[in-house]
Amino acid sequence: MHGHGFALMFLASVYGMITKEALRKQVQTAVRKAVVLTSQGQSGAGGWTYTPGSGDEGSVTVTQVQALRAAQNAGFLVPQAVIEEAVKYLDKCRTPEGGIQYSLSSPTGPRLAISAAAVATLYNAGQFDGPIATDCLKYVWDQFRANEQWSKGGGHDYYAHLYASQGFYMAGDAYWDEYFPKARDQLIAQQQPDGSWQGDGIGQVFGTSVATIILQLPFKFLPVFQR
């Protein structure tokens, strides 16, 4: 389901750019089926995990909500109840610190990367001023400022930046204007001679994809990441 979420978000994002009618119909069918799979794969608690309907955890949940938002932006019907249950799931995963824990069954405290992903996801769900998004944004922002998170490049930092950049961008200039110059300069410094990024040691495809998503945010190329 993790890969499914990213695939759905991609197909929904490029759907409006397709000019060949036969290909457009293929993508349309794929997106509709993907929305059904995501909707039916939601757990009773409101989240998702790596296989449909088998449980729930934060990292997969955020991919499904963003994918559904991209589909909705492209004009596809998305059940509102699915989004509402996902927001409730994130609320149930909220910790006293304001961040989000990995899952309901793993009360090990807030995870910075998951919390950053939750901020972006809540904004995608239209929850800009609610207490969940407000508390979670504060937690993520405080962690980034206290730990100079934008100057790191190992562990899960690329993953955290992928979502934190979206959250800070949508939260407004007060956050973005402080965050982006530091993150941008660090990403540029980490770029390899061949134009790629290693990104958390996972590989060039992942690292380069994350870096380009972050760096394109001010240019507003992708609707799902726009303010």
C-alpha positions in Angstrom: 0.0 0.0 0.0 3.0 2.3 0.5 4.0 2.1 -3.1 0.3 2.1 -4.1 -0.2 5.5 -2.5 2.8 7.1 -4.3 1.7 5.5 -7.6 -1.9 6.8 -7.2 -0.6 10.3 -6.4 1.6 10.2 -9.5 -1.1 9.0 -11.9 -3.6 11.6 -10.5 -1.1 14.4 -10.8 -0.2 13.6 -14.5 -3.8 12.8 -15.5 -4.6 16.4 -16.6 -1.4 16.6 -18.6 -2.1 13.6 -20.9 -3.1 14.6 -24.4 -3.5 11.1 -26.0 -7.1 10.0 -25.5 -6.3 6.3 -25.3 -3.7 6.8 -22.6 -5.9 9.2 -20.8 -8.7 6.6 -20.5 -6.2 4.0 -19.3 -5.0 6.3 -16.5 -8.6 7.3 -15.7 -9.5 3.7 -15.2 -6.4 3.0 -13.1 -7.0 6.0 -10.8 -10.6 5.0 -10.3 -9.6 1.5 -9.3 -6.8 2.7 -7.1 -9.2 5.0 -5.2 -11.5 2.0 -4.6 -8.5 -0.1 -3.4 -7.4 2.7 -1.0 -10.9 3.2 0.3 -11.5 -0.6 0.9 -8.1 -1.1 2.4 -8.6 1.3 5.3 -8.6 -0.3 8.7 -11.4 -0.1 11.2 -9.3 2.4 13.1 -9.1 4.7 10.1 -5.5 4.1 9.0 -3.6 1.9 6.5 -0.6 -0.5 6.6 1.5 -2.3 4.0 -1.2 -4.7 2.9 -4.9 -3.7 2.5 -7.1 -4.0 5.6 -4.5 -5.8 7.7 -3.8 -3.0 10.2 -2.6 0.6 10.4 0.4 2.8 10.9 1.4 6.4 10.2 3.8 6.2 7.3 1.4 4.4 5.0 -1.6 6.3 6.2 -0.1 9.6 5.0 0.6 8.3 1.5 -3.1 7.2 1.1 -4.5 10.6 2.2 -2.2 12.5 -0.1 -3.0 10.2 -3.0 -6.7 10.7 -2.4 -6.2 14.4 -2.4 -4.4 14.3 -5.7 -7.2 12.2 -7.1 -9.8 14.6 -5.8 -7.8 17.6 -7.3 -7.9 15.8 -10.7 -11.7 15.5 -10.6 -12.2 12.0 -9.3 -14.8 11.1 -6.7 -13.2 10.4 -3.3 -15.4 9.3 -0.3 -15.3 12.1 2.2 -15.8 9.5 5.0 -12.5 7.9 4.2 -10.7 11.2 4.7 -12.5 11.9 7.9 -11.7 8.6 9.4 -8.0 9.0 8.4 -7.9 12.4 10.2 -9.4 10.8 13.3 -6.7 8.1 13.1 -4.0 10.7 13.2 -5.7 12.4 16.1 -5.7 9.1 18.0 -2.0 8.7 17.3 -1.2 12.2 18.7 1.1 12.3 21.8 1.2 14.8 24.7 4.1 16.5 23.0 1.9 17.3 20.0 3.6 14.9 17.6 2.4 11.6 16.1 3.5 8.2 17.2 4.2 5.4 14.6 0.9 3.6 15.2 -1.9 3.1 17.7 -0.3 -0.2 18.7 3.2 1.3 19.2 2.9 4.0 21.9 6.6 4.8 21.8 6.4 8.6 21.7 6.3 11.0 18.8 8.3 10.3 15.6 9.6 13.5 13.9 9.4 12.1 10.4 5.9 10.7 10.9 4.8 14.0 12.6 6.1 16.0 9.6 4.2 13.7 7.3 1.1 14.2 9.4 1.3 18.0 9.1 1.4 17.8 5.3 -1.4 15.2 5.2 -3.7 17.2 7.5 -3.2 20.2 5.3 -4.1 18.1 2.3 -7.2 17.0 4.1 -8.2 20.7 4.7 -7.3 20.7 8.4 -5.4 23.9 8.4 -6.5 25.4 11.7 -7.6 22.4 13.7 -5.8 21.5 17.0 -4.2 18.4 15.5 -2.4 20.3 12.7 -1.6 23.2 15.0 0.0 21.1 17.7 1.8 18.9 15.2 3.2 21.8 13.3 4.5 23.3 16.5 6.2 20.0 17.5 7.9 19.6 14.1 9.0 23.2 13.9 10.4 23.2 17.4 12.3 20.0 16.6 13.8 21.4 13.4 14.9 24.6 15.1 16.3 22.9 18.2 18.2 20.3 16.3 19.2 22.2 13.2 17.5 19.4 11.3 17.9 21.2 8.0 21.6 20.7 8.2 21.6 16.9 8.5 21.7 14.3 5.8 21.6 10.8 7.3 19.1 8.5 9.0 15.5 9.4 8.0 16.3 13.0 7.3 15.4 13.0 3.6 12.1 11.4 4.5 11.4 14.0 7.2 12.3 16.8 4.8 10.0 15.4 2.1 7.0 16.1 4.3 8.3 18.9 6.6 9.0 21.0 3.5 5.4 20.6 2.3 4.1 21.4 5.8 6.2 24.5 6.2 5.4 25.7 2.7 1.7 25.4 3.2 1.9 26.9 6.7 3.1 30.2 5.3 6.0 32.5 4.8 6.8 32.7 8.6 7.9 29.1 8.4 9.0 28.7 4.8 11.3 31.8 4.7 13.3 30.4 7.6 13.3 26.8 6.6 13.8 26.8 2.8 17.1 28.7 2.3 18.8 26.4 4.8 17.3 23.2 3.4 18.0 24.4 -0.2 21.6 25.2 0.4 22.2 21.9 2.2 20.5 19.9 -0.6 22.6 21.7 -3.2 25.8 20.9 -1.2 24.8 17.2 -1.1 24.1 16.9 -4.8 26.5 14.4 -6.6 28.5 15.3 -9.7 26.1 13.3 -11.9 23.2 15.4 -10.6 21.8 12.8 -8.2 21.3 12.7 -4.4 21.9 9.6 -2.3 19.1 10.4 0.2 19.2 8.5 3.5 21.5 5.8 2.0 18.5 4.2 0.2 19.7 5.0 -3.3 19.8 7.6 -6.0 16.2 7.3 -7.3 14.8 7.9 -3.8 17.2 10.7 -2.9 16.9 12.5 -6.2 13.1 12.3 -6.2 12.9 13.7 -2.7 15.4 16.5 -3.4 13.6 17.6 -6.6 10.2 17.6 -4.9 11.5 19.9 -2.2 13.3 22.2 -4.6 10.3 22.5 -6.9 7.9 23.7 -4.2 8.4 27.5 -4.8 7.8 26.9 -8.5 4.4 25.2 -7.9 4.8 22.5 -10.6 2.6 19.9 -8.8 -0.9 20.9 -7.7 -1.0 18.5 -4.7 1.9 20.4 -3.2 0.6 23.9 -3.8 -0.7 26.3 -1.2 
